[in-house]
């Protein structure tokens, strides 16, 4: 190659390197044949290994099984709720999933502004029916009751604890008070230490793993031998604190044996809200044209014992199955109110 040609070739390569990289082409959601689903988180993250992540997995399932085009927006400031929802609505998305109790008002307001869009509000009970809004809610008190009973059956010290996000969020409060009720059902004299993370702004209550860990360790140092962690990354921190101290832990929302592997060796179970199938089912209904409105109640339960299966006695397993059956058939009530009194 001549020096002149080499110089030209090198110049072309450098010029190409300086060109801006091309991103993927934007999806045209206005086309009838294109089914678009967008998800807006609250101030939690999409990879929280808990609530937001499980909901996003339901949206991703719609991508795989329904051919949906999917995307998410992580909210970093509560003042951006309206803007983030409108980003999808203005782009003609068919379904918008908003995650968390705090997004409830913004979701209903957007639904009225965009009547052709279907909205799924996760953990958003509907005080009034809006035709294009389904509030995906769960009986968190039942899941909390089950793992509270398990904790009471498995504790050696008769001291159990729970490290939770703010009780200003009704589902979190129902988890915590369900846990208390289940433990007392098994052992009326058990000592229960429940702490809600209420001393910070809402944007941090679910994203504070260090507080979760130190709070759990403080409980353990006082004799607590089972920790229930519930509250996004804050709750995950509590699980890691339990793992560090070598005491049993209980996860939340999803089966956290798979999502918090650092704590898998001490995880007795998880208080589960079946977020992934609940979200997917509503998206599928929207696509098929039979979308419900008002409250849509998903399922709750408790996760398998996994690595600790061999240390859970047969009589404990039998008792848990008995309690689970009684809750499901309605013969056993948790006694937890739908909303926090006062």
N, C-alpha and C positions, 0 to 999 in steps of 0.2 A: 504494500500500500504506500502511495506517495505521501510525502509530508503534508501536501495540501489537502489530500483526501482524508488523511488521518485527523487533521485539524477540524475539517468540516464535520466528520463523524463524531469526534469528541464534543464539538459544540452542540450537535443535535442531542446527544445523550444528556448533557448538562441541562439543556433547555427542557427536555422531557422530565428530568428530575425536578425541575422548578415549577412545573405545572401543578395546579391543585389536584389532589386525589379525587377521583369520582366516587361518590357514595351511591348506594343502591337507589334505583328509581323509586319515587314515591308511588304508593298505591292509590289508585283512583277509586275511592269508596263510594262514589256516586253511581257507579255502574251497578245495575240490578244483579248481575251475576257475581259480584264481589261482595263477600260477607266480611265485615270488619268489626273487630272487637278491641276496645281500648280499656285499659285499667289505670285508675288513678289511686295511688296510695295516699294514706294520711302521712304524717311526718315520719312514720316508720319506713324501713328500707325493704326493697323487693327481695333481698337475700337475708331476711331476718331469721331464717330457719324456723319460722313459726307462722304467724297469722298471714302476713302479706304474701310470703312465699307460697303457702299452701293455696291461697286464692289464685295467685298467678299460675300455679300448676293446673288449676281448673281451666283457666283461659288457654294455656298451652295445649291442654287436651283437646280443646275445641279446634285448635290449629291442626292437630294431627287427625282427628276423627271427622271434623266437619269441613275441613279445608279453609278455615277462617284465616284472615290476615290479622295479626295481633301485634299490639304495641303497648307499652306502659309509660307512665310519667310518675316519677317519684316527687312527692311534694316536700319541699324543704321549709316552707313557711305557710302557716295556716291561711294567711291572707291570699294565697294563690289558688285556693280551692276552685273558685269560680273560673279563673283563667285556665287552669289545667283541664277542667271538664270541657270548657268551651273549645279548647284546642282540638279535641276529638269530635265534638258535636259539629263544629264549623267545617270539619273535614269530611262530614257525612258518614261518620261511623254508624253502624247499625245498632250496636250494643256498647254501652259504657258501664264498666264495673267500678264502683267507688268503694274503697275499703276502709271501714271503721265508722264507729258511732259519730265521731266529730264531723264527718262529711254529710250527715243526714240532711241538714237544712239546705246546703248547697246543691245536693242531689235533687231534692224536690223542686227547688227553684229552677234548676236547669231543665228538669223534665217538663215543666210548664212552658218554658221558653222554646224547647225543642220537642214538640209532641210526637214527632215521627221517629224519635230515637227511643230505644228501650234501655231503661236504667236498672241495674242490679245494685242495691245498696246493702253491702255486707255488714251485718251487725247493726242494721238500721231498722228498728221497729217502726211501723207506719201508723201514726196517730190517725191519719185520714188517708183514704184510698186515692191515689193518683193513678189514672189509667195506665200509664206507661212506666210505672215503678213497681218493682218487686223487692221487698225488704227481706233479705236472707238472714233469718235469725235462728238461734239454737238454744236448747235447754241447758245452758252452761251449769246451772245449779245441779242438774242430774249428773253430769260428768264430774263436777267437783265433789259431789256426794260420794260417788263411787270411789274416787281416789282417796278421799278422806277416810272412808271406811277401810280401805286397804292399808293406809298409813297406820290407823289405829290397831289393825290386826297384826301388823308387822313390827311395830316399835318395841324396843327392849327397855327403853327408859321411861315410857309413857309420857314423852315430851315430843311433840311434832311441830313443824313450822311451815309457814308459807310466805314467800317473798313475791309481791305482786306490783303491777303497775297501779295507776291511780284508781281509786274506787269511785271517782266521778264518772267513769265509763261503766254503765250498767253491767255489761257482760263480765268485766273483771270482778266487780263486786259479787255477782252471782257465782262465779268460780270460787272466790274466797269463802263466801258464806255457805256455799254448798259443801266445800271441804270441811268447814267447821261442823256443819250439821251431820255429815257422814261419819266423822270421827266420834262425835258425841253419841250417835246412834249405836255405835259399837261399844264405846266405853264412856259413860257419862262423867267419869272422874278424870279423864285424860287432860293433860295440860297442852293448850294450843296457843302458839305464838304466831299471829298473823300481822304482817306489816305491809301497808300500802305505800307506794312511793308518791306521796302527795305534796312533798316539800320542794318541788321544782316546777318549772313551767311545763305546760302540756307537751311541748316539743321535745322534752327530755325524759319524760316519765317512762317511755317504752324503749329508750335508746341509751340506757345507762348501765352497761354490764358491770362496771366496776362497783357501783353502789349495790347492785344485786349480789355480787360475789361477797363483798365485805359484810353485808347484812346477813347473808346466810352463814358465813363463818362465825359471826358474832353469836348467832343463835346456837350453832353447833358447840361453840365453846362453853355454852351454858347448859349443855346436856341434851339438846334436840338431836335426834338421830335419823329423822326423815325430813327432807325439804321439798316442798312443792313450789316450783318456780313458774310464774305465769305473768307475762307482760313483755313480749317481744325480746329484744336483746337484754333488757333488764332481767327478765326471768331466766334467760340463758346463762347470765352471769351467776345466778344463784345455783344453777345446776353444776357449773364449773367449780363453785365453792364447795359444793357437796362432794364432788369427785376428788378435789384436792384433799379434803379431810377424811375421805373414805367412808362416808355415810350414804344411805340410800337417798335417791332423788326421784321426783315425779315431774314429768314435763307437761306441756299444755298444747292445745289446739290441734297438733298433728302428732304422729308417732315420732317423738324426738330421738328415739334410738337411732333413727336414720339421718336426722338432721343435725344433731349435736354429738358426733361420734366421740368427742373428748370426754363426754359424761356417760357413754353407753354402758360402761362396766358397772355403774351404780344405779342405773335407771330401773326402777321397779316397774313403772308403767307411765302412761301419759293420759291426762284428761283430754279426750279428743272431741273436737268439733269436726265433722266430716266436711271440711270446707271445699276440698277439691271436687268431690262429686256433686256437692250442692251447687257450686258455681257453674260447673259444666252443665248440669241438668237444666238450669234456668237459661243458659245460653242456647242450648239445644231447643228448648221450648220457643225461644224468640225466633230462631231460624225456621222452625216448623209452623209458626203462626199461631201457637196456642199459649202465648206468654201470659202468666198470671199477674194480678195486681194485688197490692196490699202485702200482708205478711206471708212469707213462705218459710215454713219451719223445716230446717234440716235435721240431721240425726247427730246424736252424741253418744259417747261410750268411753271405754278405757282400752288402752293398748295392751298387747301381749307382754309377758314378763321377759321375753327374750333370754339374755344370758343369765338372768337370775331365776329362771323357771324352776331350776332344781332346788333353790333355797326357799321357795314359797311352799309351805306345807299343803298337803292335800286338803285339809280341813279349811284352810284359808281360801284356796281356790274354789271349793264348794260353796263357802259362805258368800264369796264375791258373785258367783253365778246366781245364787239365790237372791241377793240384793238387786242385781242387774235385772233379773226377770221380774221381780216385784215392782221395780220402777217402771219398766216398760209396759206392764199390764195395768199400771195405775193403782195397785194395791198398796204401794208405799209412796208417800209424798215426801219431798225434801223439806217442806215447811219454809222455803225461802221465797220471799215476795218477788213479784216480777220486777219491781224497781226498789231502790234503796229508800227506806222510810225517811221522812223528813226532808 
